[in-house]
Amino acid sequence: MLALGVLILLSSCGSSRSMVSTPGVDRSEYEGKRVQVIENPRSLEDFLIRAPGVYVRGSQVSIRGGGPPLFIVDGVRLGHSYSGVVSSINPLDIESVEVVSGPETAFYGREGSNGVIVIRTKS
């Protein structure tokens, strides 16, 4: 007697999404993401150094050792300049910072190939 079997192979691509935010943020909006709360942030770096895989060295930022990530603030692409973003945002106005890496960056095209840092400010 010959038994026939079915083999199902499930795989997933490695990607990461983490988020850091200021107190008072509605957590239900960020379900499925790891959220860290930061009390009294002094700079954008306070948010970034808490996200796994993000390295900040002076005016250089990278995600897992890649090149400079794409910065998006309130839905507007600001490019890859960390110093440009830092000078345009008051850290007390930051609601959340989301770090996107892996296959999820395909949504952002070639610009997002080194990762994407999405910053939302308080409205």
Secondary structure, DSSP 8 states (H G I E B T S, - for coil): ---------------EEEEEE-TT--GGGGTTSEEEE-SS--SHHHHHTTSTTEEEETTEEEETT-S--EEEETTEEEES-HHHHHHH--GGGEEEEEEEEGGGGGGGGGGGTT-EEEEEE--
